[in-house]
């Protein structure tokens, strides 16, 4: 088995960037908030003082110990932050960036691959994207889903697993997540790998791209930024697209993200589909609204995958909660709430979460 850690959105700009050792200028261009320090103040008002500067380990909190204990062979997140001090803020209202000097915050968690096909990686224009690609490369972190041209944006990240195994990560975005269509990479322009739609034809084209790069025995992860921020309903076209990728033999794990909270999981033909992983790290602490969705809970997904055929052995979920901009272990009550909610929303999708002796959740085919 190859053990993979995947998580949803990791947003380490704005308020998070302000507590790290080398913050960017706090100036924002939002309608109601003009300083990133306001988000830090909201979190402190809700939960208590946050050290400034905080060490690079701070935001990961208890998750670092859990990663050390569970020993994943590859660590993959959706990085929803530009890593830049240059560029001009796109006129979209919300702009995330982190100072490249703070890159050790990702290295501390030993992140192997950052998926970049999302609606914030170009918040600071093409110069910001190019800075992001360069910073991550210099830090030894692979990227998927964005590049200096369309060819690069479509290329997978390749991670060597245990023995002769390999993990191939393909990143893509869809306009339903709020990605501007002019952010799409072209043969001459930097950008992201933007799917034109979720049709069967697009699934076939994506499957062909996977087939062209995937070596025999490699595990293929297709990571897609799609859908709305809130709500548990899985659009019919998303489910059909995910099934088509599995049916075509292109996808061993579909790693979906964009929603601020966890959405349903599915086991289809023994392959894992995560429709929305929820946020793993953000600076939303202390902001009221949408509490029923429990966006403060941060699931860490660990999937044990059979390297011979890409099928799921077991899916484990370690649950955390953001508190003072730091991941702490969720309470037993929150874990039970999450278990009941995920079983309810994943009903009929082949997933039923149970509780391990160590307090984590698990599901098997």
Secondary structure, DSSP 8 states (H G I E B T S, - for coil): -EEEEEEEEE--SHHHHHHSTT----B---SS--BTHHHHHHHHHHH----SS--TTGGGTHHHHHHHHH--SEEEEEE-SEE-S-S---TTS---EE-GGGTHHHHHTT--EEE--SSSTTTTHHHHHHHHHHHHHHTT-EEESEESSHHHHH--EEEE-STT-EEEEEEEEEGGGT--GGGB--SSS-EE-EES---HHHHHHHHHHHHHH--TT-EEEEEEE-S-SS-----HHHHHHHHHHHHTT--SEEEEE--SSB--EEEETTEEEES-B-EEE-S-TT--S-GGG-TTEEEEEEEEE-TTT--EEEEEEEEEEESSSSEEE--HHHHHHHHHHHHHHTTTTT---EE-TTS-EEE--
